[in-house]
Amino acid sequence: MTSIGRASILIPLFMALAVFPAQSQELKKIKIGYPAISYNQIHIWTAKEAGLFNKYGLDAELIFFRGGQMATQALVAGDPPIVNIGTVVQANLQGHDVVLIGASENAYAYSVITVPGISRMEQLRGKRLGISGFGSASYNAALILLSRFKFEPNKDVALVVAGPTTDRLAAMAAGSIDATLLTATEVVTAKKRGYSEIYDMLDMGVEIQGNGFATARSYIKSQRATVKAALKGYVEAIHLFTTIKRRPKESQRSICAPLIRRSWRPLTGDLLKWSPKSLTRR
């Protein structure tokens, strides 16, 4: 299992993507959801662009949802039947039969991003921390973060539901929240807008069940072959992800750029400027 911090994420990712030969059998269509345009969602795009889903007989359509909460609600409703999300605990507590079947992280790779004037974690007391939604990965990460610094949620630091990344950044600009949690690639955009990165949650050394492939137990029972095929593509994408960094950076960039522009157009500029720092394997 891979813990992805300031990982070899998007830039070095695609240069070894193999184009698999066309499958003789008809590909089975399937929808797979994801809740953010961020590095920790790149595994499913890797599997699609590298032809890994096709390799295992699937024609995958990737569906974007605005945040983990909406993605989980869609998963519970069964459309799409598979979603790449950070947690299904809340849904299970509510009686739904969703389950994680694979994961790419065992740590929360979030950074604390703040408005000007806040440069230390202690200064968050009395402030508002934006999360994507209750029960989301950012919510669970916020609880762990606040506990580490001995803050009581909604007493010392208010947790404010502010939606996906773009909405949280807009809320910071509007003065509705004072801080939020962002992934490594999202931090690039935040810094360009004048916000500060004051803490990296990877420094906490806390292991968790992070982002991964989720589906329903009932779907596994009725579509076991489909689930196995999707999981094989996902796992093979993780393998590409953890080995691609060995290639020279310039050749990585020259091959990555066209694929990133096609699949990740909203963040292409920032992603191509972002410099990967490390990859920790566990």
C-alpha positions as CSV (number, residue, x, y, z in Angstrom):
1,M,0.0,0.0,0.0
2,T,1.3,3.4,-0.8
3,S,1.2,6.5,1.3
4,I,1.4,9.5,-0.9
5,G,2.7,12.7,0.6
6,R,4.4,15.3,-1.5
7,A,4.5,12.4,-4.0
8,S,5.6,11.8,-7.5
9,I,2.1,12.6,-8.7
10,L,1.0,14.1,-11.9
11,I,4.1,15.4,-13.7
12,P,6.1,12.2,-13.6
13,L,3.1,10.0,-14.0
14,F,2.2,9.3,-17.6
15,M,5.5,8.9,-19.5
16,A,5.5,5.1,-19.2
17,L,1.8,4.7,-20.0
18,A,1.5,1.7,-22.3
19,V,-1.1,1.6,-25.0
20,F,-2.6,-1.8,-24.8
21,P,-3.8,-3.6,-27.9
22,A,-7.5,-3.5,-28.6
23,Q,-9.4,-6.1,-26.8
24,S,-11.1,-8.8,-28.9
25,Q,-14.1,-8.9,-26.6
26,E,-16.6,-6.2,-26.3
27,L,-15.8,-3.8,-23.5
28,K,-18.2,-3.6,-20.6
29,K,-19.3,0.0,-19.9
30,I,-19.0,1.2,-16.3
31,K,-19.1,4.6,-14.6
32,I,-16.5,5.4,-11.9
33,G,-16.9,8.5,-9.8
34,Y,-14.3,10.9,-8.3
35,P,-14.8,13.9,-6.0
36,A,-11.9,16.2,-6.8
37,I,-9.4,17.3,-9.4
38,S,-6.4,16.5,-7.3
39,Y,-3.4,14.3,-7.2
40,N,-5.0,11.6,-5.0
41,Q,-7.6,11.0,-7.7
42,I,-5.0,10.4,-10.4
43,H,-5.0,6.6,-10.1
44,I,-8.3,6.2,-11.9
45,W,-7.2,8.6,-14.7
46,T,-3.9,6.7,-15.0
47,A,-5.9,3.5,-15.4
48,K,-8.1,5.1,-18.0
49,E,-5.4,6.9,-20.0
50,A,-3.0,4.0,-19.9
51,G,-5.7,1.6,-21.2
52,L,-5.6,-0.4,-18.0
53,F,-9.4,-0.6,-17.6
54,N,-9.6,-1.6,-21.2
55,K,-7.0,-4.2,-20.7
56,Y,-9.3,-5.9,-18.2
57,G,-12.4,-5.6,-20.4
58,L,-13.9,-2.3,-19.2
59,D,-14.9,0.9,-20.9
60,A,-14.8,3.3,-18.0
61,E,-16.5,6.6,-18.0
62,L,-15.1,8.9,-15.2
63,I,-17.7,11.1,-13.5
64,F,-16.8,14.2,-11.5
65,F,-18.7,15.0,-8.3
66,R,-18.3,18.3,-6.3
67,G,-16.8,16.9,-3.1
68,G,-16.7,13.6,-1.2
69,Q,-20.1,14.0,0.3
70,M,-21.9,14.2,-3.0
71,A,-19.8,11.3,-4.4
72,T,-20.7,9.2,-1.4
73,Q,-24.4,10.0,-1.9
74,A,-24.2,9.0,-5.5
75,L,-22.4,5.7,-4.5
76,V,-25.1,4.9,-2.0
77,A,-27.7,5.5,-4.8
78,G,-25.8,3.1,-7.0
79,D,-24.9,5.5,-9.8
80,P,-22.0,5.2,-10.3
81,P,-21.4,1.8,-8.8
82,I,-17.8,2.5,-8.0
83,V,-16.3,5.8,-6.6
84,N,-12.8,6.8,-5.6
85,I,-13.2,8.4,-2.2
86,G,-11.5,8.8,1.1
87,T,-14.0,7.3,3.6
88,V,-17.2,5.3,3.8
89,V,-17.4,5.2,7.6
90,Q,-20.3,7.7,7.8
91,A,-22.3,6.0,5.1
92,N,-21.9,2.6,6.9
93,L,-23.0,4.2,10.2
94,Q,-26.1,5.3,8.4
95,G,-26.9,1.7,7.5
96,H,-25.6,1.6,3.9
97,D,-23.6,-1.4,2.6
98,V,-20.8,0.5,0.9
99,V,-17.2,-0.8,1.4
100,L,-13.6,0.1,0.4
101,I,-12.1,-2.6,-1.7
102,G,-8.6,-1.0,-2.3
103,A,-6.7,2.1,-1.2
104,S,-3.8,4.2,-2.4
105,E,-3.1,6.1,0.8
106,N,-2.5,5.3,4.4
107,A,-2.1,8.9,5.6
108,Y,-3.9,12.2,5.1
109,A,-1.7,14.2,2.7
110,Y,-3.4,17.5,3.5
111,S,-1.8,20.9,4.2
112,V,-3.4,23.6,6.4
113,I,-3.9,26.7,4.2
114,T,-4.7,30.0,5.8
115,V,-5.5,33.6,5.0
116,P,-2.8,36.3,5.5
117,G,-2.2,37.0,9.2
118,I,-2.3,33.4,10.3
119,S,1.2,31.8,10.3
120,R,1.0,29.3,13.1
121,M,-1.4,26.6,14.1
122,E,-1.9,28.2,17.5
123,Q,-3.5,31.2,15.8
124,L,-6.4,29.1,14.5
125,R,-8.0,29.4,17.9
126,G,-11.3,31.2,17.4
127,K,-11.1,30.9,13.6
128,R,-13.2,29.0,11.0
129,L,-11.8,26.0,9.2
130,G,-13.5,25.1,6.0
131,I,-14.2,21.4,5.1
132,S,-15.9,19.9,2.1
133,G,-18.7,18.3,4.1
134,F,-19.4,16.4,7.3
135,G,-18.2,12.8,7.0
136,S,-15.8,13.7,4.2
137,A,-12.1,13.0,4.2
138,S,-11.3,16.6,4.9
139,Y,-13.7,16.5,7.9
140,N,-12.1,13.4,9.4
141,A,-8.6,14.9,8.7
142,A,-9.7,18.1,10.5
143,L,-10.8,16.2,13.6
144,I,-7.4,14.4,13.8
145,L,-5.6,17.7,13.2
146,L,-7.5,19.6,15.9
147,S,-7.1,16.8,18.4
148,R,-3.3,16.9,17.8
149,F,-3.2,20.6,18.6
150,K,-5.6,20.2,21.5
151,F,-8.4,22.2,19.9
152,E,-12.0,21.3,20.6
153,P,-14.0,21.2,17.3
154,N,-16.7,24.0,17.1
155,K,-15.5,25.4,20.4
156,D,-11.9,26.4,19.8
157,V,-12.1,26.1,16.0
158,A,-15.3,26.2,14.1
159,L,-15.7,23.6,11.3
160,V,-17.6,25.2,8.4
161,V,-18.9,23.1,5.5
162,A,-17.8,25.1,2.4
163,G,-17.9,22.6,-0.4
164,P,-15.2,21.4,-2.8
165,T,-11.8,23.0,-3.2
166,T,-12.8,25.8,-5.6
167,D,-15.7,26.8,-3.3
168,R,-13.4,26.7,-0.2
169,L,-10.9,29.0,-1.9
170,A,-13.7,31.3,-2.8
171,A,-15.0,31.3,0.8
172,M,-11.5,32.3,2.0
173,A,-11.5,35.2,-0.5
174,A,-14.9,36.3,0.7
175,G,-13.9,36.1,4.3
176,S,-16.3,33.3,5.2
177,I,-13.6,31.0,6.4
178,D,-10.0,31.6,7.7
179,A,-8.4,28.3,6.7
180,T,-8.9,25.0,5.0
181,L,-7.2,21.7,4.2
182,L,-5.9,21.1,0.7
183,T,-3.9,18.4,-1.1
184,A,-0.4,19.0,-2.5
185,T,-1.5,20.0,-6.0
186,E,-4.3,22.2,-4.7
187,V,-1.8,24.1,-2.5
188,V,-0.1,25.4,-5.7
189,T,-3.3,27.2,-6.6
190,A,-3.8,28.5,-3.1
191,K,-0.3,30.0,-2.9
192,K,-0.8,31.8,-6.2
193,R,-3.7,33.5,-4.6
194,G,-1.7,34.7,-1.6
195,Y,-2.6,32.1,1.0
196,S,-0.1,30.4,3.3
197,E,0.7,26.8,3.9
198,I,1.4,26.6,7.7
199,Y,1.3,22.9,8.4
200,D,1.7,19.5,6.5
201,M,-0.4,16.8,8.1
202,L,2.1,14.1,6.9
203,D,4.4,15.4,9.6
204,M,2.0,14.0,12.2
205,G,2.9,10.5,11.2
206,V,-0.7,9.3,11.8
207,E,-1.7,6.3,9.7
208,I,-5.3,6.1,8.5
209,Q,-7.4,4.3,5.8
210,G,-7.1,6.9,3.1
211,N,-8.4,7.4,-0.4
212,G,-9.5,4.3,-2.2
213,F,-11.9,2.4,-4.4
214,A,-15.4,2.0,-2.9
215,T,-18.5,0.1,-4.0
216,A,-21.5,-1.6,-2.5
217,R,-21.4,-5.2,-1.1
218,S,-24.5,-5.9,-3.2
219,Y,-22.7,-4.8,-6.3
220,I,-19.8,-7.0,-5.6
221,K,-22.2,-9.9,-5.2
222,S,-24.0,-9.3,-8.4
223,Q,-21.1,-8.0,-10.5
224,R,-18.1,-9.7,-9.1
225,A,-16.2,-10.0,-12.4
226,T,-16.7,-6.3,-13.1
227,V,-15.5,-5.3,-9.7
228,K,-12.4,-7.5,-10.0
229,A,-11.6,-6.1,-13.4
230,A,-11.9,-2.5,-12.2
231,L,-9.8,-3.3,-9.1
232,K,-7.1,-4.9,-11.3
233,G,-6.9,-1.7,-13.4
234,Y,-6.7,0.4,-10.3
235,V,-4.0,-1.6,-8.6
236,E,-1.9,-1.7,-11.8
237,A,-2.3,2.1,-12.0
238,I,-0.9,2.4,-8.5
239,H,2.1,0.3,-9.5
240,L,2.7,2.6,-12.5
241,F,2.4,5.5,-10.0
242,T,5.0,4.2,-7.7
243,T,7.6,3.2,-10.3
244,I,7.3,6.1,-12.8
245,K,9.5,8.5,-10.9
246,R,12.7,6.6,-11.9
247,R,12.6,8.2,-15.4
248,P,14.4,11.5,-16.2
249,K,12.2,14.4,-15.3
250,E,12.4,16.2,-18.7
251,S,11.3,13.1,-20.6
252,Q,8.5,12.6,-18.1
253,R,7.3,16.2,-18.7
254,S,7.3,16.0,-22.4
255,I,5.1,12.9,-22.5
256,C,2.9,13.8,-19.5
257,A,1.9,17.2,-20.6
258,P,-0.5,16.3,-23.5
259,L,-2.3,13.7,-21.4
260,I,-2.6,16.0,-18.4
261,R,-4.0,18.7,-20.7
262,R,-6.6,16.3,-22.0
263,S,-7.7,14.8,-18.7
264,W,-6.9,17.6,-16.2
265,R,-7.5,20.8,-18.1
266,P,-8.8,22.8,-15.2
267,L,-5.6,22.6,-13.3
268,T,-3.1,22.0,-16.1
269,G,-1.1,25.2,-15.6
270,D,-0.6,24.7,-11.9
271,L,0.1,21.0,-12.2
272,L,2.8,21.4,-14.7
273,K,4.5,23.9,-12.4
274,W,4.2,21.8,-9.4
275,S,7.4,20.0,-8.4
276,P,7.1,16.5,-6.8
277,K,9.2,16.1,-3.7
278,S,9.0,12.6,-2.4
279,L,7.3,9.2,-2.5
280,T,7.0,7.1,0.6
281,R,6.2,3.4,0.2
282,R,4.8,1.4,3.1
